[in-house]
Amino acid sequence: MEWRILLLALKGRDSAVIEQLLARAGHACLTCDSPAALARAGRQGAAIAVVTEESLLDADTTALDAWLGEQPSWSDFPFVLLATKRAGRRPRDALRMLEQLGNVVVLERPVHSETLASAVNSAMRGRSRQYEARRRLEDLQAAEGRLTSLNGSLETRIAERTEALSSANNQLMQEIAERERAQAALAQSQKMEAVGQLTGGIAHDFNNLLTVIFGNLELIRRRTGDDRTARLADFAQQAADRAAKLTHQLLAFSRTQNLTLKAVDLNALVMGMHDLLGRTIGPMVRIEMALDAGGPWAQADANQLELAILNLSINARDAMADGGVLTISTGRQVAQGIDLAPGDYAVISVRDNGSGIPPGLMAKVFEPFFTTKPIGKGTGLGLSQVYGIAQQSGGTVRLASVEGRGTTVEIWLPAAEATIAAPEQPFSAEADAEGPHQRILVVDDDEAVRRFIVECLQSLGYSVEEAADGEAGLRVLQRSPPDLMIVDYAMPGMTGVDVVLRAQAVAPGVPVILATGYADMEAVDRVMPTESVLRKPFRLAELGVAVRQALAPPTA
């Protein structure tokens, strides 16, 4: 339909003649009886229109004008107007009609068939070029559509790829940060372990010396009748007590002290310390308790945990020179970091609003003998001891501080089920009626310590034999089994644990007390119950109680 010719002419002779002329030129046409009919046919498709002038004069061309105004950008519909021959200028109405038609070729009648055919063919070629322009425009628009779609798809793919790369980069950065934290934690752990081994060895030697000092001072006091000598012994005893506390802190840091791990009610423990903390910290600091209503229980040594809380509270007080608030709280947490095994933990938190810790010192605060306090105000072992107690209990210590705003120290301990502790039965240090008839074998490579133990046992009424090493002790055991053995842990050649294992094979009924100032507690725990371990430095009364407990007949 795009190549048909529309004809608008008055019906009768004009339309028939024009149809014949067009047919002779090889063109079929559709004759319309009004401008409105021409517009309707044009909307359906046509190449050109042949119009007679008289068919437009005095006709309603509203529909035709509307159709021409609606043409797309590529279309300029061609008309061949067969005009009436006039003398002079055309009337104004005829000129306005030509202007409305736009793309028009005017032929005055009479017109030769060849002229009409030439004009029609020329108009058809012009229309053909319009159709070609339309096709190219449609191709261009299709290409633009495809390009727009491709750009949209490309932008989407770029956005998706960018998001994937960003996500991968974030994950990589997290893994790098996690690895750096793990490496830092490992390096800190190895550093603390090395320092711990050193301090543990020093504490062992100190404890041997203090054991001799303690024992001989007590023997002097028991045997002297001179008040001045007893008073001097008391002064020496006080100094020895301070030295024992120092070695105890060293052992706590090195994680080689003997801990009695039991289920501890943290709320009850903290509340029981309230008065002690108030007296220790003084009136300038207000103490606040924020205790978990669920009553968390932890697997810990209650005495050592109290000491740790006291050390942290004293540090907090010292950080609040002008007074402040000390908050002690309890709670429950689930381990999610790299420094703890997964599981449930009970947490004690000690928080102050004091001066805080400078960032450059955060990595050093747990090192033994490191302190920012003036000389004589602290040993630098308080936080080290807290760290050691937590580590040996299966937990850890976490520290957060903002300089100028305060510090929070959290002690994480393995959670425990609530229990009811049985009351302990007291023992007397003195030997019972069977004491003189009971024989004890003392095995220790340190002559001064060995002689002190022998003197103490003899003063308590026991019969004592001694051996300078494990082999000598086992020979005495094989020859004549004693009623009790007291064995030092750290001896050259054969440790106390080795002696205990061989003694149990030779004389399984002989009880053994293992005396230690420094020990691989895992090795000790495998062969010795907690009540059979005597920690150095010990006093005469402690030795007596341990011996009576070991010699006491088993209860039914």
C-alpha positions as CSV (number, residue, x, y, z in Angstrom):
1,M,0.0,0.0,0.0
2,E,3.0,2.3,0.4
3,W,3.4,2.6,-3.4
4,R,-0.2,3.3,-4.4
5,I,-1.4,6.7,-5.8
6,L,-4.3,8.5,-4.3
7,L,-6.6,10.6,-6.5
8,L,-8.8,13.4,-5.3
9,A,-11.0,14.7,-8.2
10,L,-14.6,15.5,-8.8
11,K,-16.4,12.4,-9.9
12,G,-17.2,12.3,-13.5
13,R,-15.1,13.2,-16.5
14,D,-12.1,14.5,-14.6
15,S,-11.6,11.5,-12.4
16,A,-12.1,9.1,-15.2
17,V,-9.6,10.9,-17.5
18,I,-6.9,11.1,-14.8
19,E,-7.4,7.4,-13.9
20,Q,-6.9,6.5,-17.6
21,L,-3.7,8.7,-17.8
22,L,-2.2,7.1,-14.7
23,A,-3.1,3.6,-15.9
24,R,-1.5,4.3,-19.2
25,A,1.7,5.3,-17.3
26,G,1.5,2.0,-15.3
27,H,0.2,3.3,-12.0
28,A,-2.9,2.1,-10.2
29,C,-4.8,4.6,-8.1
30,L,-7.4,4.9,-5.4
31,T,-10.0,7.6,-6.0
32,C,-11.2,9.5,-3.0
33,D,-14.3,11.7,-2.9
34,S,-13.2,14.2,-0.3
35,P,-10.2,15.5,1.5
36,A,-11.2,13.6,4.6
37,A,-11.3,10.3,2.6
38,L,-7.9,11.2,1.2
39,A,-6.5,11.7,4.8
40,R,-7.9,8.3,5.9
41,A,-6.4,6.5,2.9
42,G,-3.1,8.3,3.4
43,R,-2.9,7.1,7.0
44,Q,-3.2,3.5,5.7
45,G,-0.3,4.1,3.3
46,A,0.3,5.8,-0.1
47,A,3.2,7.1,-2.2
48,I,1.8,10.3,-3.7
49,A,-1.6,12.0,-4.2
50,V,-2.9,13.6,-7.5
51,V,-5.3,16.3,-6.6
52,T,-7.4,18.6,-8.8
53,E,-7.7,22.2,-7.7
54,E,-11.4,22.3,-7.8
55,S,-11.7,19.3,-5.5
56,L,-10.1,21.4,-2.7
57,L,-11.8,24.7,-3.3
58,D,-14.5,25.4,-0.8
59,A,-13.9,21.9,0.7
60,D,-13.4,21.0,4.4
61,T,-9.6,20.3,4.6
62,T,-9.5,19.9,8.4
63,A,-8.8,16.2,8.4
64,L,-6.2,16.6,5.6
65,D,-4.4,19.3,7.4
66,A,-4.4,17.2,10.6
67,W,-2.9,14.2,8.7
68,L,-0.2,16.2,7.1
69,G,0.7,17.7,10.5
70,E,1.1,14.3,12.0
71,Q,3.7,13.1,9.5
72,P,6.9,11.7,11.1
73,S,10.2,13.5,10.7
74,W,11.3,11.5,7.6
75,S,8.0,12.1,5.7
76,D,7.1,15.0,3.4
77,F,4.1,13.6,1.5
78,P,4.2,14.7,-2.2
79,F,1.2,16.1,-4.1
80,V,0.7,16.6,-7.8
81,L,-1.9,19.4,-8.2
82,L,-3.7,19.7,-11.5
83,A,-4.6,23.4,-11.5
84,T,-7.0,25.3,-13.7
85,K,-5.3,27.6,-16.2
86,R,-5.7,31.2,-15.2
87,A,-4.7,34.6,-16.6
88,G,-2.7,36.6,-14.0
89,R,-2.0,35.7,-10.4
90,R,-3.8,33.0,-8.5
91,P,-6.3,33.9,-5.9
92,R,-5.2,34.1,-2.3
93,D,-7.2,31.0,-1.4
94,A,-5.4,29.0,-4.0
95,L,-2.0,30.2,-2.7
96,R,-3.0,29.3,0.9
97,M,-4.1,25.8,-0.3
98,L,-0.7,25.3,-2.0
99,E,1.1,26.3,1.2
100,Q,-0.9,23.9,3.2
101,L,-0.1,21.0,0.9
102,G,3.6,21.7,1.3
103,N,5.5,19.3,-1.1
104,V,3.5,20.0,-4.2
105,V,4.1,20.0,-8.0
106,V,1.6,22.2,-9.9
107,L,0.6,21.2,-13.4
108,E,-1.8,23.5,-15.3
109,R,-4.4,21.8,-17.4
110,P,-4.7,20.8,-20.1
111,V,-1.8,18.5,-19.3
112,H,-0.2,16.0,-21.6
113,S,-0.1,12.4,-20.4
114,E,3.7,12.3,-20.6
115,T,4.0,15.4,-18.4
116,L,1.6,13.9,-15.9
117,A,3.5,10.7,-16.0
118,S,6.9,12.5,-15.5
119,A,5.6,14.5,-12.6
120,V,4.1,11.4,-11.0
121,N,7.3,9.4,-11.5
122,S,9.4,12.3,-10.1
123,A,7.2,12.4,-7.0
124,M,7.4,8.7,-6.6
125,R,11.2,8.8,-6.7
126,G,11.1,11.5,-4.0
127,R,8.8,9.3,-2.0
128,S,11.2,6.4,-2.5
129,R,14.1,8.5,-1.1
130,Q,11.9,9.3,1.9
131,Y,11.2,5.5,2.4
132,E,15.0,4.9,2.2
133,A,15.6,7.7,4.8
134,R,12.9,6.0,7.0
135,R,14.7,2.6,6.7
136,R,18.0,4.1,7.6
137,L,16.5,6.0,10.5
138,E,14.9,2.8,11.7
139,D,18.2,1.0,11.4
140,L,19.9,3.8,13.3
141,Q,17.3,3.8,16.0
142,A,17.6,0.0,16.3
143,A,21.4,0.3,16.5
144,E,21.0,2.9,19.1
145,G,18.6,0.7,21.0
146,R,21.0,-2.2,20.8
147,L,23.9,0.1,21.9
148,T,21.8,1.4,24.8
149,S,20.9,-2.1,25.8
150,L,24.5,-3.1,25.5
151,N,25.6,-0.1,27.5
152,G,23.1,-0.9,30.2
153,S,24.2,-4.6,30.2
154,L,27.8,-3.5,30.3
155,E,27.2,-1.1,33.2
156,T,25.4,-3.9,35.0
157,R,28.2,-6.3,34.4
158,I,30.8,-3.7,35.4
159,A,28.8,-3.0,38.6
160,E,28.5,-6.7,39.4
161,R,32.2,-7.3,38.7
162,T,33.1,-4.2,40.8
163,E,31.0,-5.4,43.6
164,A,32.5,-8.9,43.4
165,L,36.0,-7.4,43.4
166,S,35.2,-5.1,46.3
167,S,33.8,-8.0,48.3
168,A,36.8,-10.1,47.5
169,N,39.1,-7.2,48.4
170,N,37.2,-6.7,51.7
171,Q,37.5,-10.4,52.5
172,L,41.2,-10.3,51.7
173,M,41.7,-7.3,53.9
174,Q,39.9,-9.0,56.7
175,E,42.0,-12.1,56.3
176,I,45.2,-10.0,56.3
177,A,44.0,-8.2,59.4
178,E,43.1,-11.5,61.1
179,R,46.5,-13.0,60.1
180,E,48.3,-10.0,61.5
181,R,46.3,-10.2,64.8
182,A,47.1,-13.9,65.0
183,Q,50.8,-13.3,64.3
184,A,50.9,-10.5,66.9
185,A,49.1,-12.7,69.4
186,L,51.5,-15.6,68.7
187,A,54.5,-13.3,69.0
188,Q,53.2,-11.9,72.3
189,S,52.4,-15.4,73.6
190,Q,55.9,-16.7,72.7
191,K,57.5,-13.6,74.3
192,M,55.5,-14.1,77.5
193,E,56.2,-17.8,77.5
194,A,60.0,-17.2,77.2
195,V,59.9,-14.5,80.0
196,G,57.7,-16.9,82.0
197,Q,60.2,-19.7,81.8
198,L,62.9,-17.4,82.9
199,T,60.9,-16.0,85.9
200,G,59.8,-19.5,86.8
201,G,63.3,-20.7,87.0
202,I,64.3,-17.7,89.2
203,A,61.3,-18.2,91.4
204,H,62.3,-21.9,91.9
205,D,65.7,-21.0,93.2
206,F,64.3,-18.3,95.4
207,N,61.7,-20.7,96.9
208,N,64.5,-23.2,97.8
209,L,66.4,-20.4,99.6
210,L,63.2,-19.1,101.3
211,T,62.2,-22.6,102.4
212,V,65.5,-22.8,104.3
213,I,65.2,-19.3,105.7
214,F,61.6,-19.8,106.8
215,G,62.3,-23.1,108.5
216,N,65.4,-22.0,110.3
217,L,63.8,-18.8,111.5
218,E,60.9,-20.8,112.9
219,L,63.3,-23.3,114.6
220,I,65.3,-20.4,116.1
221,R,62.1,-18.9,117.5
222,R,61.0,-22.2,118.9
223,R,64.3,-23.0,120.5
224,T,65.5,-19.6,121.8
225,G,64.5,-18.1,125.1
226,D,66.0,-14.7,124.4
227,D,63.4,-12.1,123.6
228,R,65.9,-10.0,121.6
229,T,66.8,-13.0,119.4
230,A,63.1,-13.8,118.9
231,R,62.5,-10.2,117.9
232,L,65.3,-10.3,115.3
233,A,63.9,-13.5,114.0
234,D,60.5,-11.8,113.6
235,F,62.1,-9.0,111.6
236,A,63.8,-11.5,109.3
237,Q,60.5,-13.4,109.0
238,Q,58.8,-10.3,107.8
239,A,61.4,-9.7,105.1
240,A,61.2,-13.3,104.1
241,D,57.4,-13.0,103.8
242,R,57.8,-10.1,101.4
243,A,60.3,-12.1,99.3
244,A,57.9,-15.0,99.3
245,K,55.1,-12.8,98.0
246,L,57.4,-11.6,95.2
247,T,58.3,-15.2,94.1
248,H,54.6,-16.0,94.3
249,Q,53.9,-13.3,91.8
250,L,56.7,-14.5,89.6
251,L,55.2,-18.0,89.6
252,A,51.8,-16.7,88.9
253,F,53.1,-14.9,85.8
254,S,55.1,-18.0,84.6
255,R,52.0,-20.1,85.1
256,T,53.8,-22.7,87.2
257,Q,52.2,-22.1,90.5
258,N,49.9,-24.7,92.0
259,L,46.3,-23.6,91.5
260,T,43.3,-25.3,93.1
261,L,40.7,-25.0,90.3
262,K,37.1,-25.3,91.6
263,A,33.7,-23.9,90.7
264,V,33.6,-20.3,92.0
265,D,30.6,-18.1,92.4
266,L,31.9,-14.8,90.9
267,N,29.1,-12.7,92.3
268,A,29.7,-14.0,95.9
269,L,33.5,-13.6,95.5
270,V,33.2,-10.0,94.4
271,M,30.6,-9.1,97.0
272,G,32.8,-10.7,99.7
273,M,35.7,-8.4,98.7
274,H,33.7,-5.2,98.9
275,D,34.8,-4.2,102.4
276,L,38.4,-5.2,101.7
277,L,38.5,-3.1,98.5
278,G,36.9,-0.2,100.3
279,R,39.7,-0.2,103.0
280,T,42.4,-0.7,100.4
281,I,41.4,1.9,97.8
282,G,40.3,4.6,100.2
283,P,37.5,7.2,100.2
284,M,38.5,9.1,97.1
285,V,37.3,6.3,94.8
286,R,33.7,5.2,94.7
287,I,33.2,1.4,94.1
288,E,30.3,0.3,92.0
289,M,29.2,-3.3,91.5
290,A,27.4,-4.4,88.3
291,L,26.8,-8.1,88.9
292,D,25.1,-10.5,86.4
293,A,21.7,-11.5,87.8
294,G,22.3,-15.0,86.5
295,G,25.2,-15.5,88.9
296,P,28.0,-16.7,86.7
297,W,30.3,-19.4,88.0
298,A,33.9,-19.9,86.8
299,Q,36.5,-22.7,87.1
300,A,39.2,-20.9,89.1
301,D,41.3,-20.7,92.2
302,A,39.3,-18.4,94.5
303,N,42.3,-17.2,96.5
304,Q,44.3,-16.3,93.4
305,L,41.3,-14.7,91.7
306,E,40.8,-12.5,94.7
307,L,44.4,-11.5,94.5
308,A,44.0,-10.7,90.8
309,I,41.0,-8.5,91.5
310,L,42.8,-6.7,94.3
311,N,45.8,-6.0,92.1
312,L,43.6,-4.6,89.3
313,S,41.7,-2.4,91.8
314,I,44.9,-1.0,93.2
315,N,46.1,-0.2,89.7
316,A,42.8,1.5,89.0
317,R,43.1,3.6,92.1
318,D,46.6,4.7,91.2
319,A,45.3,5.8,87.8
320,M,42.7,8.1,89.4
321,A,44.9,10.4,91.4
322,D,42.0,12.9,91.9
323,G,39.4,10.2,92.7
324,G,36.9,8.6,90.4
325,V,34.7,5.5,90.0
326,L,35.8,1.9,90.1
327,T,33.3,-0.5,88.5
328,I,33.5,-4.2,89.0
329,S,31.1,-6.3,86.9
330,T,30.5,-9.9,86.2
331,G,28.9,-11.6,83.2
332,R,28.9,-14.4,80.7
333,Q,30.4,-14.4,77.2
334,V,30.9,-16.8,74.3
335,A,34.5,-16.9,73.0
336,Q,34.8,-15.7,69.4
337,G,38.4,-14.5,69.2
338,I,41.7,-16.2,68.4
339,D,43.1,-16.2,71.9
340,L,40.5,-18.6,73.5
341,A,39.1,-22.0,72.8
342,P,35.5,-21.8,71.7
343,G,33.0,-22.2,74.5
344,D,31.2,-20.4,77.4
345,Y,33.2,-18.1,79.7
346,A,32.5,-16.2,82.9
347,V,34.0,-12.7,82.9
348,I,35.1,-10.3,85.6
349,S,35.6,-6.7,84.5
350,V,37.4,-4.0,86.4
351,R,36.9,-0.5,84.9
352,D,38.1,2.9,85.9
353,N,37.7,6.4,84.6
354,G,41.3,7.4,85.2
355,S,44.2,8.5,83.1
356,G,44.3,5.5,80.8
357,I,47.3,3.8,79.1
358,P,49.2,5.4,76.2
359,P,48.9,3.3,73.0
360,G,52.6,2.8,72.9
361,L,52.6,1.0,76.3
362,M,49.7,-1.3,75.7
363,A,51.9,-4.2,74.5
364,K,54.2,-4.0,77.5
365,V,51.8,-3.8,80.5
366,F,51.7,-7.6,81.1
367,E,55.5,-7.9,81.1
368,P,57.0,-8.6,84.5
369,F,58.7,-5.7,86.3
370,F,57.3,-3.2,83.8
371,T,55.7,-0.3,85.6
372,T,55.0,3.4,85.1
373,K,54.8,4.1,88.8
374,P,57.6,5.9,90.7
375,I,60.4,3.9,92.3
376,G,59.1,2.2,95.4
377,K,55.5,2.4,94.4
378,G,55.2,-0.9,92.7
379,T,57.1,-4.0,91.5
380,G,55.6,-4.2,88.0
381,L,54.3,-7.7,88.7
382,G,50.6,-7.0,89.4
383,L,49.3,-7.3,85.8
384,S,51.8,-10.0,85.1
385,Q,50.3,-12.1,87.9
386,V,46.8,-11.5,86.7
387,Y,47.8,-12.6,83.2
388,G,49.4,-15.7,84.5
389,I,46.5,-16.7,86.7
390,A,44.0,-16.3,83.9
391,Q,46.2,-18.3,81.4
392,Q,46.8,-21.1,83.9
393,S,43.1,-21.3,84.6
394,G,42.3,-21.8,80.9
395,G,41.3,-18.3,80.2
396,T,42.8,-15.0,79.2
397,V,43.0,-11.3,80.0
398,R,41.7,-8.6,77.6
399,L,42.7,-5.0,78.0
400,A,41.0,-1.8,76.5
401,S,42.1,1.7,77.3
402,V,41.7,5.2,76.0
403,E,44.2,7.7,77.2
404,G,42.6,10.3,79.4
405,R,39.3,8.4,79.7
406,G,40.1,5.2,81.6
407,T,40.9,1.5,81.4
408,T,39.0,-1.7,81.4
409,V,40.6,-5.1,82.2
410,E,38.5,-8.3,81.6
411,I,39.4,-11.7,83.1
412,W,37.9,-14.4,81.0
413,L,37.6,-17.8,82.8
414,P,36.0,-21.1,81.7
415,A,32.4,-21.2,82.9
416,A,31.4,-23.8,85.5
417,E,28.3,-25.3,86.9
418,A,27.2,-24.1,90.4
419,T,28.3,-26.4,93.2
420,I,28.1,-26.6,97.0
421,A,31.6,-26.9,98.6
422,A,32.1,-29.3,101.4
423,P,33.7,-27.9,104.6
424,E,37.4,-28.7,105.1
425,Q,38.5,-30.6,108.2
426,P,41.3,-28.9,110.1
427,F,44.6,-30.8,110.9
428,S,47.0,-30.2,113.7
429,A,50.6,-29.6,112.9
430,E,51.9,-31.7,115.8
431,A,52.6,-35.4,115.5
432,D,50.0,-37.8,117.0
433,A,50.8,-40.6,119.5
434,E,52.1,-42.7,116.6
435,G,54.5,-40.0,115.4
436,P,57.7,-41.4,117.0
437,H,57.1,-44.8,115.4
438,Q,56.5,-43.4,111.9
439,R,59.5,-43.2,109.6
440,I,59.7,-40.6,106.8
441,L,62.2,-40.6,103.8
442,V,63.2,-37.1,102.5
443,V,64.6,-36.9,99.0
444,D,66.1,-33.5,97.9
445,D,69.2,-32.6,96.0
446,D,69.5,-29.2,97.8
447,E,71.3,-30.0,101.1
448,A,70.1,-26.9,102.9
449,V,66.5,-27.6,102.1
450,R,66.9,-31.3,102.9
451,R,68.5,-30.6,106.3
452,F,65.7,-28.0,107.1
453,I,63.0,-30.6,106.3
454,V,64.8,-33.2,108.4
455,E,65.1,-30.8,111.4
456,C,61.4,-29.8,111.1
457,L,60.2,-33.4,111.0
458,Q,62.4,-34.5,113.9
459,S,61.1,-31.5,115.9
460,L,57.6,-32.9,115.2
461,G,58.7,-36.3,116.6
462,Y,59.1,-38.3,113.4
463,S,62.0,-40.6,112.5
464,V,63.7,-39.4,109.4
465,E,66.0,-40.7,106.7
466,E,67.4,-38.7,103.9
467,A,68.6,-39.1,100.3
468,A,70.5,-36.6,98.1
469,D,68.9,-37.8,94.8
470,G,66.2,-40.0,93.3
471,E,68.4,-43.1,92.8
472,A,69.6,-43.0,96.4
473,G,66.0,-42.5,97.6
474,L,64.8,-45.5,95.6
475,R,67.5,-47.7,97.0
476,V,66.4,-46.8,100.6
477,L,62.8,-47.5,99.5
478,Q,63.7,-51.0,98.2
479,R,65.7,-51.8,101.3
480,S,63.2,-50.7,103.9
481,P,59.9,-48.9,102.8
482,P,59.2,-45.9,105.0
483,D,55.7,-44.8,106.1
484,L,56.0,-41.6,103.9
485,M,58.2,-40.1,101.3
486,I,58.8,-36.4,100.8
487,V,60.3,-35.8,97.3
488,D,61.5,-32.6,95.7
489,Y,60.3,-32.1,92.1
490,A,63.3,-30.3,90.4
491,M,66.3,-32.6,90.8
492,P,69.0,-33.4,88.3
493,G,68.9,-36.8,86.5
494,M,65.6,-37.9,87.8
495,T,62.7,-35.5,88.5
496,G,60.4,-35.9,91.5
497,V,57.6,-37.2,89.1
498,D,60.0,-39.9,87.9
499,V,60.8,-40.9,91.5
500,V,57.1,-41.0,92.4
501,L,56.3,-43.3,89.4
502,R,59.1,-45.7,90.2
503,A,58.2,-45.6,93.9
504,Q,54.6,-46.5,93.2
505,A,55.8,-49.5,91.3
506,V,58.2,-50.7,94.0
507,A,56.1,-49.9,97.1
508,P,52.6,-48.9,96.0
509,G,51.3,-48.5,99.5
510,V,53.7,-45.8,100.5
511,P,52.2,-42.3,100.4
512,V,54.3,-39.5,98.7
513,I,54.4,-35.7,99.2
514,L,55.9,-33.8,96.2
515,A,57.6,-30.5,97.3
516,T,58.0,-27.9,94.5
517,G,58.8,-24.3,94.1
518,Y,58.5,-24.6,90.3
519,A,56.9,-27.4,88.4
520,D,55.5,-28.6,85.1
521,M,52.0,-28.9,86.7
522,E,50.7,-31.0,83.8
523,A,53.3,-33.7,84.6
524,V,52.6,-33.4,88.3
525,D,48.8,-33.6,87.9
526,R,49.1,-36.9,86.1
527,V,50.6,-38.7,89.1
528,M,49.8,-36.6,92.2
529,P,46.5,-35.5,93.8
530,T,46.4,-31.8,94.6
531,E,46.5,-32.4,98.4
532,S,49.8,-34.3,98.0
533,V,51.7,-31.3,96.5
534,L,53.5,-29.0,99.0
535,R,54.4,-25.6,97.5
536,K,57.6,-23.9,98.5
537,P,58.4,-21.9,100.5
538,F,56.4,-23.7,103.3
539,R,56.5,-23.2,107.0
540,L,56.8,-25.7,109.8
541,A,53.0,-25.8,110.4
542,E,52.3,-26.3,106.7
543,L,54.7,-29.2,106.6
544,G,53.2,-30.7,109.7
545,V,49.7,-30.5,108.3
546,A,50.7,-32.0,105.0
547,V,52.5,-34.9,106.7
548,R,49.5,-35.6,109.0
549,Q,47.1,-35.6,106.0
550,A,49.3,-38.0,104.1
551,L,49.7,-40.4,107.1
552,A,46.1,-40.3,108.2
553,P,44.2,-43.5,107.6
554,P,41.7,-43.4,104.7
555,T,38.1,-42.6,105.8
556,A,35.4,-45.0,105.0
